Amino acid sequence: MDDSVFHRLYEQYHQDVFKFLIYLTRDRDHAEDLMHEVYVRVLRAYAGFEGKSSEKTWLFSIAKNVAIDHFRKNTVRKKHLFDKFDWEKSELVSTGILPEEIVTLSEEMQELLQALNTCTGDQKMVIIMRYFQDLSIAETAEILSWTEGKVKTTQHRAIKALQKKLNALPTEGGKLDDPQRLERQQD
């Protein structure tokens, strides 16, 4: 891989990939470590990149796989068992402290992020990609190696779960100002 290509990829996408990893891990140190792993894998795999997808979706695919590996390793370490990590049923909850950016977010956004941690791994991944990273349904499907229909279904279920959890929170009026906001963005 040419150094200029690596630097271009890094400069163009490192902020988006880093934010994606922070939202998944909720820990700046872990996100930084995972970011390094993403770019190590980019260096190793770029020669095999065939251009069938955009570089952005290819990078997010690598970041997704690095995050999955991270959660698998942590699950195995915590349980001291070598049983299979069930990505679709397991919740991705980090026990680390929130990064500075999340601490300074509005109360509504903090509640949304806490509720997001109770979703399944698939749901969390889709919501982060679609609404935090502004990826299209097609890009999200390509990154996850899913059909667009599966992305839409997972997104719909995640939004319904988030609405239910957020509406149950004891905030002013017991609800978000506009609980249908995510639902409208789905289309």
N, C-alpha and C positions, 0 to 999 in steps of 0.2 A: 504494500500500500504506500502510495506516495504521501510524503509528509504534508503537502499542501492540501490533499484530499482529506486527510485526517483532521487537519486544523479547520478546514471549511466545515466539515460535519460537526465538529465540536462547537465552533463558534455559532453555527446556525441553529443547533438543536439542544445544546447542553442545558439551557434554562428550562425548556419545556420538559425534558427528560428528568431533570432534577426535581422540578415541582411535582411531576407525576410520582416519583419515588418518595418524596416527602409526604404527599397525601396518602400513599399506601402504608408507609412505615410509621408516620407521625413522629419521626425522630431524625433530626438533622444529621447526626453522626452516622446512623445506619444508611441514610440516603446518600451521604457522601461516599461511604464505602461501596455501596451498590453502584453508584455512578462510575466509580473507578472500574469495577468489574464489567459494567456495560461497555466501556470503551476498550477494555482489554479484549473482550469478545469481538468488538467491531474490528480491531486490528487483526485478529486471527481469522475472521470470517469474510472480510471485505473482498478478498479475491474470488470468493464464491458467490458474491452478490451479482445476480443476473439482471437486475433492473425490472423484474416482473412487478414490483411494487415501487412506490416512492421510497426515497431514502428515509423519510420521516416515519412511514409505517414500519419499515424494516428496523429502524432504531427502537421504536416503541415495542416491537415484537421482542427484540433482545431485552429491553428493560423489563417487560412483562415476565419473560422467562427467568431473568436474574431475580426478580422479586419473588416469583413462585419458589425458586430454589432456596432463597433466604428463609421464607416461611416454612418450607419443608424441613430444612435443617433445624430451625428453632423448635418446631414441633417435635422432631425426633429427640432433640436434646432435652426438652422439657419432660417428655414422657419416658425417656430412656428405653423406648421400644422402637422396633424397626418396622412398625406397621405403616401402611400406606396413608399418606396425607390426602384427605378427600377435599379437593379444591372446591367442589360445588357446594359442599355442606359446611365447611369450616369457615369460621369468622376470622377476618384478618384484623386482629386487634393488637396494637403495639402497647406495651406497658411503659415505654419510654416517655420522657417529657415532651411536651409540644414544642415545636420550633417557634422562634420569636414571631414569625409572621402569623401563625395560628393564634397565639396568645393575644395578639392585638386585634383580632377580627371581632366583628360585631357579635353580640350574644346570639343572634339568630343563626349566624354562620357557624358558631361553635356548637350550637345545638344540632345543626345539620350534620356536621362532621362526627359528632358523638353518635347520632342515629345511624350514620353511614357505617360506623364500626360494628353495628349489630347486624348488618346485612351479610349475605353470603359473599364469599370471595368473588364469584362471578358478577354479582350485582354491584359490589363495590368497584370492581375493575371497570365495568361498563359506565357507571355514573361518573367516575373520575375521567375516563377517556372522553365521554360525550360532553360533559358540562364543565369540567375543570380544565380540560385540555382542548376543548372545542373541536374534537375530531368528528368527522361525519360518521354516519351509520356504516357506510361502505369501508371507510378507513378502519373503524373499530372492528368490523367483521374480518377484515384482512389481517389485522394485528393478532386477533384471537383465533384465527383460522376457523371461523364460524360462518354460518350463513347470515345474511342481513336479517332474515326472519328471527333467528335466535337472538341476535342483538336487540331487536325491537321488543321481543317477548321478555327478555331478561331486564331490559330497561323499564318496561311497563311494570313488571312485578316489583322491581326495586323502588320505583316511584311510589307505587301503592304502599309498600312496606314503610317507606320513609314518611309518607303522609300520615299513616296510622300512628307511627311512633311520635312524630312531631305534634300531631293533634292531641296526643295524650299527655304531653308535657305540661306541667303547671306553670305556664307563662301568662302574661296579661291576656285575658280572654280565653286562655287554654289552647290557643291556636296561633299559627303563624299569621302574619298580616295577609298573606295570599297563598294558601296551601295548594292552589291549582297552578302556581307558577311553574313548577317542574313539569306538570302534566302538559301545559301549553307548549313548553319548549321541546317536548318529545316529538312533535310533528315537524 
